[in-house]
Amino acid sequence: MAKGSQDSKGSKVWTIFSLVSALGAATVARKGLDKGWQVATRRKPPENPADPDVALWEAVAWSAATGAAVALARMFAQRRAANYYVKSAGHLPPQLEKDDQQ
């Protein structure tokens, strides 16, 4: 099998693996954040922070917390997935090959 087709297969595997891990992490983070919000505020989190009936402080706090928690969870999940990929394949996925950063 030619190297190009192996890279293509590895690329597809990584894309799927990365996507599944990121979606799973985002779902877990969101559920945890929902519970944490309910414990901290004794209220359900806003379903739509853009709704004018939601207090501005609550909309801003919920949006910031959700954005940060989901982004961090996805980043950590994708880093773990990349480590697993390296252990399995022996190299980084093509999308994550090291650049010139030191």
Steps between C-alpha positions, in 0.01 A plus 500: 500500500634842409590749770247754366208263550623413851513870588151544358367209707676630813362845431144369479544293816638802684220725375234262627686426825555870568139589423353227721728588792421872469124444483509264795703742708272791411194298601652399834618856568158643422323252729745573780460872447120470509519320836755745637286796395195352671693439822659846500194706403213269602358568152502324168755637256355727232388306193566796274724775640396729213141504630425852633315343795830357630683742728809646333735387779365147472528493120859627509607268782339195338647576157850555638490190720360281223746624239803456724396160640414350163812636329727369775331160509532464122866606506590252776306220328670564168843507665429163662376367168820622333712325765305178444541537123877544539522189720297302247646626173845607611466854364281806527196521274573699183288793623712531816849448366740731677558840352799726556407581860769425756 
